[in-house]
Amino acid sequence: MRRQFLAVAAVLGSLALAAPAAQQKREVVSIEAKPPGQKTAVAAIEPRSGSSVEGTAVFTETDGQVTVRLELRKLPPGVHAVHLHEVGDCTAPDASSAGSHWNPTQVEHGKWGTPPFHLGDIGNIAAASDGSAAFAMTTDQWRIGDGSTRDIVGRSLVVHEKADDFKTQPTGAAGGRIGCGVVRIGS
């Protein structure tokens, strides 16, 4: 048995030596999850109001800029509003526990980037025929985990059944809440 083991080891060793240099070279990959100074937060979007919507929102803060990357599945095809709501609570079946749009600046609802608008007025996302949707944006108006009035941690990200019209007060006539996830500090 020992001879068979030694023979197999010798064959494997000679194969390793015969392999091209590119196959022998091993790349060292850093396992660091994020660059120094970068903060992350995550919201796991779960279905509400009888929908099957699911997905993830990942917020990353680097050098005073927060980027959100939102990926959704099982949405009804079409356009849906996405907002940050003031309360980090998605326990109600219709997500009413998430409260109103997050509006720390106490201004009217509107379209992101065209004042006035709530800091929670993210905008609309278009779902493809297969129910998938992706969205990304970057802003200097949000913070992650600093405890300020612009801190998104402890808010809820809500997906609505309809598009935001960017004018109807205070919700943009976006309809029911079909997906909800609490924004929590990421790892």
Long-range contacts (C-beta under 8 A, 24 or more apart in sequence): 33-187, 34-60, 35-62, 37-62, 37-63, 38-62, 39-144, 39-145, 39-185, 39-186, 40-144, 40-185, 40-186, 40-187, 41-144, 41-145, 41-152, 41-153, 41-183, 41-184, 41-185, 41-186, 42-183, 42-184, 42-186, 43-156, 43-157, 43-181, 43-182, 43-183, 43-184, 44-181, 44-182, 45-72, 45-157, 45-159, 45-179, 45-180, 45-181, 46-90, 46-179, 46-180, 46-181, 47-74, 47-178, 47-179, 48-90, 48-92, 48-93, 48-94, 48-95, 48-177, 48-178, 48-179, 48-180, 49-93, 49-94, 49-95, 49-161, 49-176, 49-177, 49-178, 51-75, 51-76, 51-161, 51-178, 51-179, 53-159, 53-178, 53-179, 54-179, 55-133, 55-159, 55-179, 55-181, 56-181, 57-157, 57-181, 57-183, 58-186, 59-142, 59-144, 59-152, 59-183, 59-186, 60-144, 61-142, 61-143, 61-144, 64-140, 65-138, 65-139, 65-140, 66-138, 66-139, 66-140, 66-141, 66-142, 66-143, 66-144, 66-152, 67-136, 67-137, 67-138, 68-122, 68-135, 68-136, 68-137, 68-138, 69-134, 69-135, 69-136, 70-125, 70-133, 70-134, 70-135, 70-136, 70-157, 71-132, 71-133, 71-134, 72-125, 72-127, 72-131, 72-132, 72-133, 72-134, 72-159, 72-179, 73-131, 73-132, 74-131, 75-127, 75-131, 75-132, 75-133, 75-159, 75-178, 75-179, 76-127, 76-131, 76-161, 76-178, 77-127, 77-128, 77-129, 77-131, 78-126, 78-127, 78-163, 79-124, 79-125, 79-126, 79-127, 79-162, 79-163, 80-124, 80-125, 80-126, 80-127, 80-133, 80-159, 80-160, 80-161, 80-162, 80-163, 80-174, 80-178, 81-122, 81-123, 81-124, 81-125, 81-159, 81-160, 81-162, 81-163, 81-164, 81-172, 81-174, 81-175, 82-122, 82-123, 82-124, 82-125, 82-135, 82-157, 82-158, 82-159, 82-160, 83-118, 83-120, 83-121, 83-122, 83-157, 83-158, 83-160, 83-164, 83-172, 83-174, 84-119, 84-120, 84-122, 84-152, 84-155, 84-156, 84-157, 84-158, 84-183, 85-120, 85-155, 85-156, 85-157, 85-158, 85-180, 86-120, 86-155, 86-156, 87-155, 87-156, 88-153, 88-154, 88-155, 88-156, 88-182, 88-183, 88-184, 89-156, 89-182, 90-156, 90-180, 90-181, 90-182, 94-176, 94-177, 95-156, 95-158, 95-177, 95-179, 95-180, 96-177, 98-156, 98-158, 98-177, 98-180, 99-156, 100-170, 101-170, 101-171, 102-152, 102-155, 103-170, 104-149, 104-150, 108-169, 108-170, 109-166, 109-167, 109-168, 109-169, 109-170, 109-171, 109-172, 110-166, 110-167, 111-164, 111-166, 112-137, 112-139, 114-166, 118-170, 119-150, 120-155, 121-164, 121-166, 121-172, 122-157, 123-164, 124-163, 124-164, 125-159, 144-185, 145-185, 152-183, 153-183, 153-184, 153-185, 154-182, 154-183, 154-184, 155-182, 155-183, 156-180, 156-181, 156-182, 156-183, 157-181, 157-183
